[in-house]
Amino acid sequence: MEKCGLKKWLKTLISQKSRANSNPWVGAFFVVFISSALTAVVWLSLAPNSKSIPNTHETSKALFPTSLFASHYPANGSFQKELVELKNKNQLKENDELEIHHSLLSVTDYLDIPPALMWCLLFQESRLDHLDGLESEKASLGLGQFSRFSFFEINHHLDRYDPNNINLIHLMFGRDIRPIMAKKKDLVSPSSYYSIPTAVTSSALYLNNRYRQLTRLLDKREINYNRDILWLFSAMAYNKGTRSVLSLWNSVYRKKGSKDFSLLVNDLQYFKATVEDSSLLTRALKKIWDETKARPYAKELKTHTQNISSCSINPLFQTTRSLTESAP
Amino acid sequence: MNKQNKIHLSNPKQKKSPWVNISAFLLVTTTVLGALYYSKRPTQFRGMAIGESYTTLKLSVKQGGLVQFQKDKGDLRSHIESILQSPKNEDEETDATNVALYLFPDLLPDSHFEKQIALELWAPLEAAIEKKPRSSEARVYFEELKSHIWNYENPKLNNVGLSTHALETLNIYHELSSP
């Protein structure tokens, strides 16, 4: 009885299956099902996992430039206007401008100096007049406003700060051209600071020395810093001496503590707020000079730093005010 | 009986507190120790304004020679060290710090950012000049010293000028290195 029932059930199933095979919808259903399953498997295997999701820092890097410095300079309107005026009045010749530009790109690439900062520093120092001081008895001369002590450092202490310094001179001139001097009677000599490639190279080396001097102090104390902000401090040290920068560092470190000091060498806004604080700058410089000297010197340092920052920093990181204002 | 008792109580020989002896002992000891400490401090620079101490050093180079200079410099060092340990006010501390920066940088605290620069740039040159004073080598060392200090302060040559301490230090070593 049971066996007969089973046979009947199998026959019914087979007959149903054969009818189903003849139905085209069943085949279509199988094709859609299998292809969907395969798509799902491929999609799941290619889905991003947690490791490949970029973190916010990387996202911000992608959205914002990695360097604080502008790729086109001068970044501020006032220096752009002044540059046009200098060219219109023929105070800056096109050939000289090109020669400055080419030399600057070579030396900044070799020493890893932000080109915008180097250009703005030279513009602030001499308005790109490589013959500045030629017909006067000024104490500071040429493109980078070198003093006799700056020459002494380049001629005698070049290897003290960075062993790569001498290689740059060989790279640029094929030989050691030192001693470099402000040779009034031989302006085009490679040893003359009035020669543009020599002036750009020497000034970049002097700036690089300031950067090495400052970063070595922070490295020794294992204090982390933002390289670009340290280049800004180096430009300050170029103009007003490493001592002025260190006096400011000592003041911030002693009065505000290590957390604020860390912000000073890492956060652009904190850096700007600090160097724009006239009373803080004056207090710091009063540790070196008496008030009659410290006050005007602090004012000069503030103006110099504001001008270089607004000229060299990417406009994305600046306010409209800082981009339009500058003082000589 | 009452009178006798009163006399007895008011007599110090009879009723002497041990605290009197202890206080007297402490007073005498601290006075003696204080006087001893004060007498051990360098006499020449005590109470002297720090600016004047440079003048004394310059005089000792000119009139007393190297031996006198080194003795006076040692005295000044002790004086600056004691001020840095317990300055009376901020001005005194700043003044002492500036003298230490150019003459005794090892006395500055490690947290002071200028210490390392001074130890590397001019302390060895000053020691070299003192080792061979008034020699041609000393003159070469002096030129290096001058360049380091000028570049370090980098003042506008005709406006601000070097700080007093830097200038005085250069004057002293100029004298010591002059043949």
Chai-1 contact restraints between the chains, C-beta under 6 A:
chainA,res_idxA,chainB,res_idxB,connection_type,confidence,min_distance_angstrom,max_distance_angstrom,comment,restraint_id
A,A139,B,L157,contact,1.0,0.0,6.0,A-B,restraint_1
A,A139,B,N158,contact,1.0,0.0,6.0,A-B,restraint_2
A,F149,B,S147,contact,1.0,0.0,6.0,A-B,restraint_3
A,F149,B,W150,contact,1.0,0.0,6.0,A-B,restraint_4
A,F149,B,N151,contact,1.0,0.0,6.0,A-B,restraint_5
A,F152,B,S147,contact,1.0,0.0,6.0,A-B,restraint_6
A,E153,B,N151,contact,1.0,0.0,6.0,A-B,restraint_7
A,L217,B,F113,contact,1.0,0.0,6.0,A-B,restraint_8
A,L217,B,Q116,contact,1.0,0.0,6.0,A-B,restraint_9
A,G241,B,Y152,contact,1.0,0.0,6.0,A-B,restraint_10
A,G241,B,E153,contact,1.0,0.0,6.0,A-B,restraint_11
A,G241,B,N154,contact,1.0,0.0,6.0,A-B,restraint_12
A,T242,B,Y152,contact,1.0,0.0,6.0,A-B,restraint_13
A,R243,B,Y152,contact,1.0,0.0,6.0,A-B,restraint_14
A,R243,B,E153,contact,1.0,0.0,6.0,A-B,restraint_15
A,L246,B,F113,contact,1.0,0.0,6.0,A-B,restraint_16
A,L246,B,E114,contact,1.0,0.0,6.0,A-B,restraint_17
A,W249,B,F113,contact,1.0,0.0,6.0,A-B,restraint_18
A,N250,B,F113,contact,1.0,0.0,6.0,A-B,restraint_19
A,K287,B,T94,contact,1.0,0.0,6.0,A-B,restraint_20
A,I288,B,S163,contact,1.0,0.0,6.0,A-B,restraint_21
A,W289,B,S163,contact,1.0,0.0,6.0,A-B,restraint_22
A,K293,B,V160,contact,1.0,0.0,6.0,A-B,restraint_23
A,Y297,B,V160,contact,1.0,0.0,6.0,A-B,restraint_24
